[in-house]
Amino acid sequence: HSAFFYGTLMAPQVLHRVCHGSHPTSLPPTFNLTTLPALLYAHRRHRVKGADYPAILPSSNPQDSVLGTYVSGLTDGDLWRLDIFEGREYERRGVRCQVISEHGNEEKDCETYIWISPREELEEEEWDFEEFKKEKMRFWVGGGVEREDYTGR
């Protein structure tokens, strides 16, 4: 299976933890996956109010785009765990993204998680992946930091 990720799952460490658990392993975070940068057109990424993660919504403007990652090699089990991780706020839907590579761009069919909760729970502001990596990712992947109250919100 293949998917377009646009938020916390762009970080290989987060994707690995969701798909393979938090137990130490000698396998690299993306050992069975191929990950490439990609664009999803006619969608916009938003901050979720009070959360560390974003959401995307379809846009009526075909020029709107979301930069993310195209990941192939996902198993049925990976998708099952990803569905649980994403929860009821999102729905997995088929989309077509543009994979960016040194050999040129190529359109690929895949799936992504679209926000289906109330629009009022989103901010207009764009979510910042670099800020997430710097300020919040350690809570999502472990790394020796423990917070029992941490739920990602």
Secondary structure as GFF3:
##gff-version 3
##sequence-region A 1 153
A	DSSP	beta_strand	2	5	.	.	.	ID=ss1
A	DSSP	three_ten_helix	8	10	.	.	.	ID=ss2
A	DSSP	alpha_helix	12	20	.	.	.	ID=ss3
A	DSSP	beta_strand	34	41	.	.	.	ID=ss4
A	DSSP	beta_strand	43	47	.	.	.	ID=ss5
A	DSSP	beta_strand	54	58	.	.	.	ID=ss6
A	DSSP	beta_strand	65	72	.	.	.	ID=ss7
A	DSSP	alpha_helix	76	86	.	.	.	ID=ss8
A	DSSP	three_ten_helix	87	89	.	.	.	ID=ss9
A	DSSP	beta_strand	90	99	.	.	.	ID=ss10
A	DSSP	beta_strand	106	115	.	.	.	ID=ss11
A	DSSP	three_ten_helix	119	121	.	.	.	ID=ss12
A	DSSP	alpha_helix	129	135	.	.	.	ID=ss13
A	DSSP	alpha_helix	137	141	.	.	.	ID=ss14
###
